[in-house]
Amino acid sequence: MVSLARRCKPKPPFPGVLLILTDREELDITDADAVNAYFGSEAFDAVVNCAAYTAVDKAEADEETAFLLNFQAPLLLAEAAQAKGCRFIQVSTDYVFDGRHNRPYTEEDETSPQSIYGASKLRGEAAVLGSYPEAIVVRTSWLYSRYGVNFALRMQELMQEKESLNVVFDQTGTPTYAPDLATAIFTILSHPAPEGGVYHFSNEGVASWYDFAVAIRELTGAKCKVQPITSDMYPTPAQRPAYSVLNKGKIKAAFGLEIPYWKDSLAVCLGK
Ligand SMILES: NC(=O)c1ccc[n+]([C@@H]2O[C@H](COP(=O)([O-])OP(=O)(O)OC[C@H]3O[C@@H](n4cnc5c(N)ncnc54)[C@H](OP(=O)(O)O)[C@@H]3O)[C@@H](O)[C@H]2O)c1
């Protein structure tokens, strides 16, 4: 959400867009009455749902809340947006796939989430598009930015604190700089009549979490050693896809997007 805001002001590429940002205190998206009252009282042309239950491991023991946030809430928002005649974009995830591919996933590939988080996001996608076929679902992967809680920030902290870090090298995907996703979302919104449905977006290229960590170390000049380990040496409650690279052909063809290579965007994020 912060990345969307920073893409709007104070300079281009999208200076004419007036953004209304809400947080949980202002609008609890699981509260149907609050959502309907909000849509009745405010004027806007489009809604982008960046909110979600994103605690992937915690979701394994908190299925009800994960589905409330990732399925029921997006459905409420999509229905309210459709009733108001405004466009709707839902952000989703590469974790809808099981990771058994060895070539980038297209929007047509079969989904098979391996975690409660992935299953709840997939149900949310289906609910949104089932109730509002002109809505757009943007699946993305490995999001990071200068804000909030994310892998890139956490690695930088740990690299200052520790002499050595173990990072898994058998999960392959693509890091995505949140401002690049924000640019993609604004580009979609700039289009007069985009076709509804699912679109994949990440930065270009491929990396393991280990590669991502090594790139952070190289760009920041940290002295910490980064050691590759396998996922079974770092067990987590939720299973992650071993491979979740997204094919971005559809979004590039539809919107003429030029997508930065992940390491170039990481350098921008780190101010290098
Ligand atoms: N992070 C990734 O690597 C990644 C990868 C692929 C896709 N995605 C998707 O990208 C989107 C953004 O992810 P993110 O990592 O930026 O998420 P995030 O940092 O966890 O932010 C989620 C936001 O949702 C808000 N929220 C939670 N419950 C709410 C409620 N009932 N009403 C209103 N707001 C509520 C949270 O507010 P509080 O801070 O108050 O809890 C938080 O600000 C999500 O759809 C996620 O599934 C993320």
The ligand as a Gaussian input file, in Angstrom:
#p B3LYP/6-31G(d) Opt

LIG

0 1
 N        4.719000     -10.649000       0.923000
 C        4.881000     -11.426000      -0.128000
 O        5.961000     -11.971000      -0.371000
 C        3.743000     -11.669000      -1.073000
 C        3.952000     -12.522000      -2.161000
 C        2.911000     -12.737000      -3.069000
 C        1.691000     -12.107000      -2.881000
 N        1.509000     -11.300000      -1.795000
 C        0.199000     -10.653000      -1.656000
 O        0.421000      -9.257000      -1.763000
 C       -0.510000      -8.546000      -0.944000
 C        0.252000      -7.635000      -0.002000
 O        1.109000      -8.450000       0.795000
 P        2.047000      -7.815000       1.931000
 O        3.108000      -8.795000       2.241000
 O        2.358000      -6.408000       1.557000
 O        1.039000      -7.783000       3.131000
 P        1.219000      -7.222000       4.618000
 O        2.468000      -6.422000       4.737000
 O        0.991000      -8.357000       5.566000
 O       -0.003000      -6.225000       4.691000
 C       -1.310000      -6.697000       4.784000
 C       -2.142000      -5.554000       5.296000
 O       -3.487000      -6.014000       5.449000
 C       -3.984000      -5.339000       6.577000
 N       -5.165000      -5.998000       7.155000
 C       -5.190000      -7.165000       7.822000
 N       -6.449000      -7.422000       8.226000
 C       -7.224000      -6.387000       7.815000
 C       -8.598000      -6.065000       7.942000
 N       -9.464000      -6.878000       8.588000
 N       -9.049000      -4.915000       7.399000
 C       -8.202000      -4.087000       6.746000
 N       -6.880000      -4.324000       6.591000
 C       -6.404000      -5.473000       7.127000
 C       -2.832000      -5.390000       7.551000
 O       -3.040000      -4.468000       8.580000
 P       -2.348000      -4.687000      10.020000
 O       -0.944000      -4.253000       9.806000
 O       -3.149000      -3.815000      10.921000
 O       -2.464000      -6.149000      10.340000
 C       -1.673000      -5.022000       6.643000
 O       -1.513000      -3.639000       6.546000
 C       -1.344000      -9.625000      -0.254000
 O       -2.507000      -9.848000      -1.011000
 C       -0.464000     -10.862000      -0.315000
 O       -1.242000     -12.046000      -0.286000
 C        2.503000     -11.061000      -0.901000

